[in-house]
């Protein structure tokens, strides 16, 4: 049986730094895993929580003009 890797705790500042580095470098979740050791699930949850590194998409609404 393989030994588990010890869990690393990241501070909020470290999380934001990783997210900003990923956004500026155009890194994928898999690349973030290789470079920083953060799993894709964790990366996506941080991105959702802090809203960093993500292009905001506006909601398309139809405007009815009369």
N, CA, C and O atoms as a GROMACS GRO file, in nm:
protein
  264
    1UNK      N    1   0.084  -0.117   0.000
    1UNK     CA    2   0.000   0.000   0.000
    1UNK      C    3   0.089   0.124   0.000
    1UNK      O    4   0.187   0.132   0.074
    2UNK      N    5   0.054   0.219  -0.082
    2UNK     CA    6   0.133   0.342  -0.092
    2UNK      C    7   0.102   0.435   0.025
    2UNK      O    8  -0.011   0.444   0.071
    3UNK      N    9   0.205   0.503   0.071
    3UNK     CA   10   0.188   0.598   0.181
    3UNK      C   11   0.125   0.726   0.129
    3UNK      O   12   0.154   0.770   0.017
    4UNK      N   13   0.039   0.784   0.209
    4UNK     CA   14  -0.024   0.910   0.171
    4UNK      C   15   0.071   1.026   0.192
    4UNK      O   16   0.154   1.025   0.284
    5UNK      N   17   0.059   1.125   0.105
    5UNK     CA   18   0.138   1.245   0.119
    5UNK      C   19   0.077   1.330   0.231
    5UNK      O   20  -0.045   1.340   0.242
    6UNK      N   21   0.162   1.389   0.313
    6UNK     CA   22   0.114   1.472   0.422
    6UNK      C   23   0.044   1.596   0.364
    6UNK      O   24   0.093   1.659   0.270
    7UNK      N   25  -0.069   1.627   0.421
    7UNK     CA   26  -0.149   1.740   0.372
    7UNK      C   27  -0.082   1.872   0.405
    7UNK      O   28  -0.035   1.893   0.517
    8UNK      N   29  -0.077   1.960   0.307
    8UNK     CA   30  -0.020   2.093   0.325
    8UNK      C   31  -0.132   2.193   0.344
    8UNK      O   32  -0.232   2.191   0.271
    9UNK      N   33  -0.117   2.278   0.442
    9UNK     CA   34  -0.215   2.385   0.464
    9UNK      C   35  -0.159   2.514   0.406
    9UNK      O   36  -0.044   2.550   0.433
   10UNK      N   37  -0.239   2.581   0.327
   10UNK     CA   38  -0.198   2.706   0.265
   10UNK      C   39  -0.274   2.821   0.330
   10UNK      O   40  -0.394   2.810   0.357
   11UNK      N   41  -0.204   2.931   0.354
   11UNK     CA   42  -0.270   3.050   0.408
   11UNK      C   43  -0.352   3.114   0.296
   11UNK      O   44  -0.336   3.080   0.179
   12UNK      N   45  -0.438   3.205   0.333
   12UNK     CA   46  -0.520   3.274   0.233
   12UNK      C   47  -0.432   3.349   0.134
   12UNK      O   48  -0.460   3.350   0.014
   13UNK      N   49  -0.325   3.412   0.184
   13UNK     CA   50  -0.233   3.485   0.096
   13UNK      C   51  -0.164   3.390  -0.002
   13UNK      O   52  -0.147   3.423  -0.119
   14UNK      N   53  -0.124   3.273   0.047
   14UNK     CA   54  -0.060   3.174  -0.041
   14UNK      C   55  -0.157   3.124  -0.148
   14UNK      O   56  -0.119   3.105  -0.263
   15UNK      N   57  -0.280   3.104  -0.108
   15UNK     CA   58  -0.382   3.058  -0.204
   15UNK      C   59  -0.401   3.160  -0.315
   15UNK      O   60  -0.403   3.125  -0.433
   16UNK      N   61  -0.414   3.286  -0.276
   16UNK     CA   62  -0.434   3.391  -0.376
   16UNK      C   63  -0.312   3.405  -0.467
   16UNK      O   64  -0.326   3.430  -0.587
   17UNK      N   65  -0.194   3.390  -0.409
   17UNK     CA   66  -0.071   3.398  -0.488
   17UNK      C   67  -0.066   3.286  -0.592
   17UNK      O   68  -0.028   3.310  -0.707
   18UNK      N   69  -0.104   3.166  -0.553
   18UNK     CA   70  -0.107   3.053  -0.646
   18UNK      C   71  -0.211   3.077  -0.755
   18UNK      O   72  -0.184   3.051  -0.873
   19UNK      N   73  -0.328   3.126  -0.718
   19UNK     CA   74  -0.433   3.154  -0.816
   19UNK      C   75  -0.390   3.261  -0.916
   19UNK      O   76  -0.415   3.248  -1.036
   20UNK      N   77  -0.327   3.367  -0.866
   20UNK     CA   78  -0.282   3.474  -0.955
   20UNK      C   79  -0.171   3.426  -1.047
   20UNK      O   80  -0.167   3.464  -1.164
   21UNK      N   81  -0.080   3.344  -0.995
   21UNK     CA   82   0.027   3.288  -1.078
   21UNK      C   83  -0.031   3.199  -1.187
   21UNK      O   84   0.014   3.202  -1.302
   22UNK      N   85  -0.132   3.122  -1.152
   22UNK     CA   86  -0.196   3.034  -1.249
   22UNK      C   87  -0.268   3.115  -1.357
   22UNK      O   88  -0.264   3.080  -1.475
   23UNK      N   89  -0.334   3.222  -1.316
   23UNK     CA   90  -0.407   3.306  -1.410
   23UNK      C   91  -0.313   3.380  -1.504
   23UNK      O   92  -0.336   3.384  -1.625
   24UNK      N   93  -0.207   3.438  -1.449
   24UNK     CA   94  -0.115   3.515  -1.532
   24UNK      C   95  -0.034   3.425  -1.625
   24UNK      O   96   0.004   3.466  -1.734
   25UNK      N   97  -0.008   3.303  -1.581
   25UNK     CA   98   0.068   3.209  -1.663
   25UNK      C   99  -0.018   3.125  -1.755
   25UNK      O  100   0.034   3.048  -1.836
   26UNK      N  101  -0.149   3.139  -1.743
   26UNK     CA  102  -0.240   3.061  -1.826
   26UNK      C  103  -0.232   2.912  -1.797
   26UNK      O  104  -0.245   2.830  -1.887
   27UNK      N  105  -0.211   2.878  -1.670
   27UNK     CA  106  -0.193   2.738  -1.632
   27UNK      C  107  -0.327   2.665  -1.622
   27UNK      O  108  -0.428   2.722  -1.581
   28UNK      N  109  -0.325   2.540  -1.657
   28UNK     CA  110  -0.442   2.454  -1.638
   28UNK      C  111  -0.438   2.398  -1.496
   28UNK      O  112  -0.338   2.413  -1.426
   29UNK      N  113  -0.546   2.335  -1.455
   29UNK     CA  114  -0.550   2.276  -1.322
   29UNK      C  115  -0.443   2.168  -1.307
   29UNK      O  116  -0.384   2.153  -1.200
   30UNK      N  117  -0.418   2.094  -1.412
   30UNK     CA  118  -0.317   1.989  -1.409
   30UNK      C  119  -0.177   2.050  -1.397
   30UNK      O  120  -0.091   1.994  -1.328
   31UNK      N  121  -0.153   2.163  -1.462
   31UNK     CA  122  -0.024   2.231  -1.452
   31UNK      C  123  -0.004   2.289  -1.312
   31UNK      O  124   0.107   2.289  -1.260
   32UNK      N  125  -0.112   2.338  -1.251
   32UNK     CA  126  -0.105   2.388  -1.113
   32UNK      C  127  -0.069   2.274  -1.019
   32UNK      O  128   0.008   2.294  -0.924
   33UNK      N  129  -0.124   2.157  -1.044
   33UNK     CA  130  -0.092   2.040  -0.962
   33UNK      C  131   0.056   2.007  -0.970
   33UNK      O  132   0.119   1.980  -0.867
   34UNK      N  133   0.112   2.009  -1.090
   34UNK     CA  134   0.254   1.976  -1.107
   34UNK      C  135   0.345   2.082  -1.048
   34UNK      O  136   0.447   2.050  -0.986
   35UNK      N  137   0.309   2.208  -1.066
   35UNK     CA  138   0.396   2.318  -1.022
   35UNK      C  139   0.385   2.346  -0.872
   35UNK      O  140   0.487   2.369  -0.807
   36UNK      N  141   0.264   2.344  -0.818
   36UNK     CA  142   0.243   2.384  -0.678
   36UNK      C  143   0.201   2.270  -0.586
   36UNK      O  144   0.203   2.286  -0.464
   37UNK      N  145   0.164   2.156  -0.642
   37UNK     CA  146   0.122   2.043  -0.560
   37UNK      C  147  -0.020   2.056  -0.508
   37UNK      O  148  -0.056   1.993  -0.408
   38UNK      N  149  -0.101   2.136  -0.575
   38UNK     CA  150  -0.241   2.157  -0.536
   38UNK      C  151  -0.328   2.074  -0.630
   38UNK      O  152  -0.316   2.086  -0.752
   39UNK      N  153  -0.416   1.993  -0.575
   39UNK     CA  154  -0.501   1.908  -0.659
   39UNK      C  155  -0.599   1.994  -0.739
   39UNK      O  156  -0.635   2.103  -0.696
   40UNK      N  157  -0.642   1.945  -0.855
   40UNK     CA  158  -0.738   2.021  -0.936
   40UNK      C  159  -0.867   2.055  -0.861
   40UNK      O  160  -0.920   2.165  -0.878
   41UNK      N  161  -0.917   1.964  -0.779
   41UNK     CA  162  -1.040   1.991  -0.703
   41UNK      C  163  -1.018   2.108  -0.608
   41UNK      O  164  -1.103   2.196  -0.597
   42UNK      N  165  -0.904   2.109  -0.540
   42UNK     CA  166  -0.872   2.218  -0.448
   42UNK      C  167  -0.855   2.348  -0.525
   42UNK      O  168  -0.905   2.453  -0.482
   43UNK      N  169  -0.786   2.343  -0.638
   43UNK     CA  170  -0.766   2.462  -0.722
   43UNK      C  171  -0.899   2.523  -0.764
   43UNK      O  172  -0.919   2.644  -0.753
   44UNK      N  173  -0.990   2.439  -0.812
   44UNK     CA  174  -1.120   2.490  -0.856
   44UNK      C  175  -1.202   2.546  -0.740
   44UNK      O  176  -1.274   2.644  -0.758
   45UNK      N  177  -1.193   2.484  -0.623
   45UNK     CA  178  -1.269   2.536  -0.509
   45UNK      C  179  -1.212   2.670  -0.463
   45UNK      O  180  -1.289   2.759  -0.425
   46UNK      N  181  -1.080   2.686  -0.466
   46UNK     CA  182  -1.020   2.816  -0.433
   46UNK      C  183  -1.063   2.920  -0.534
   46UNK      O  184  -1.099   3.032  -0.498
   47UNK      N  185  -1.059   2.883  -0.661
   47UNK     CA  186  -1.095   2.977  -0.767
   47UNK      C  187  -1.239   3.023  -0.751
   47UNK      O  188  -1.270   3.140  -0.772
   48UNK      N  189  -1.326   2.932  -0.714
   48UNK     CA  190  -1.466   2.967  -0.692
   48UNK      C  191  -1.480   3.057  -0.570
   48UNK      O  192  -1.556   3.154  -0.573
   49UNK      N  193  -1.407   3.026  -0.463
   49UNK     CA  194  -1.417   3.102  -0.339
   49UNK      C  195  -1.362   3.244  -0.352
   49UNK      O  196  -1.425   3.339  -0.307
   50UNK      N  197  -1.246   3.257  -0.415
   50UNK     CA  198  -1.179   3.387  -0.422
   50UNK      C  199  -1.206   3.462  -0.552
   50UNK      O  200  -1.178   3.582  -0.560
   51UNK      N  201  -1.258   3.396  -0.652
   51UNK     CA  202  -1.291   3.463  -0.778
   51UNK      C  203  -1.170   3.516  -0.852
   51UNK      O  204  -1.180   3.613  -0.926
   52UNK      N  205  -1.055   3.452  -0.832
   52UNK     CA  206  -0.932   3.496  -0.897
   52UNK      C  207  -0.900   3.402  -1.011
   52UNK      O  208  -0.924   3.282  -1.002
   53UNK      N  209  -0.845   3.459  -1.118
   53UNK     CA  210  -0.798   3.374  -1.227
   53UNK      C  211  -0.906   3.322  -1.317
   53UNK      O  212  -0.892   3.217  -1.380
   54UNK      N  213  -1.012   3.394  -1.322
   54UNK     CA  214  -1.124   3.347  -1.402
   54UNK      C  215  -1.182   3.464  -1.479
   54UNK      O  216  -1.206   3.570  -1.423
   55UNK      N  217  -1.204   3.443  -1.606
   55UNK     CA  218  -1.266   3.548  -1.686
   55UNK      C  219  -1.414   3.552  -1.651
   55UNK      O  220  -1.482   3.449  -1.651
   56UNK      N  221  -1.460   3.668  -1.623
   56UNK     CA  222  -1.602   3.684  -1.589
   56UNK      C  223  -1.683   3.682  -1.718
   56UNK      O  224  -1.653   3.754  -1.813
   57UNK      N  225  -1.783   3.602  -1.719
   57UNK     CA  226  -1.871   3.596  -1.834
   57UNK      C  227  -2.003   3.659  -1.795
   57UNK      O  228  -2.066   3.619  -1.697
   58UNK      N  229  -2.045   3.755  -1.872
   58UNK     CA  230  -2.172   3.819  -1.845
   58UNK      C  231  -2.286   3.729  -1.890
   58UNK      O  232  -2.271   3.649  -1.982
   59UNK      N  233  -2.393   3.742  -1.824
   59UNK     CA  234  -2.509   3.662  -1.861
   59UNK      C  235  -2.578   3.728  -1.979
   59UNK      O  236  -2.604   3.848  -1.979
   60UNK      N  237  -2.608   3.649  -2.077
   60UNK     CA  238  -2.676   3.704  -2.194
   60UNK      C  239  -2.825   3.714  -2.163
   60UNK      O  240  -2.890   3.617  -2.124
   61UNK      N  241  -2.874   3.831  -2.182
   61UNK     CA  242  -3.017   3.851  -2.162
   61UNK      C  243  -3.074   3.911  -2.288
   61UNK      O  244  -3.008   3.990  -2.356
   62UNK      N  245  -3.192   3.876  -2.318
   62UNK     CA  246  -3.255   3.934  -2.437
   62UNK      C  247  -3.329   4.059  -2.394
   62UNK      O  248  -3.404   4.060  -2.296
   63UNK      N  249  -3.308   4.162  -2.467
   63UNK     CA  250  -3.374   4.289  -2.438
   63UNK      C  251  -3.488   4.306  -2.538
   63UNK      O  252  -3.466   4.319  -2.658
   64UNK      N  253  -3.606   4.304  -2.487
   64UNK     CA  254  -3.722   4.323  -2.573
   64UNK      C  255  -3.746   4.472  -2.588
   64UNK      O  256  -3.781   4.541  -2.492
   65UNK      N  257  -3.728   4.521  -2.708
   65UNK     CA  258  -3.752   4.664  -2.733
   65UNK      C  259  -3.882   4.678  -2.809
   65UNK      O  260  -3.905   4.610  -2.908
   66UNK      N  261  -3.964   4.766  -2.762
   66UNK     CA  262  -4.092   4.786  -2.828
   66UNK      C  263  -4.102   4.924  -2.881
   66UNK      O  264  -4.204   4.960  -2.941
   0.00000   0.00000   0.00000
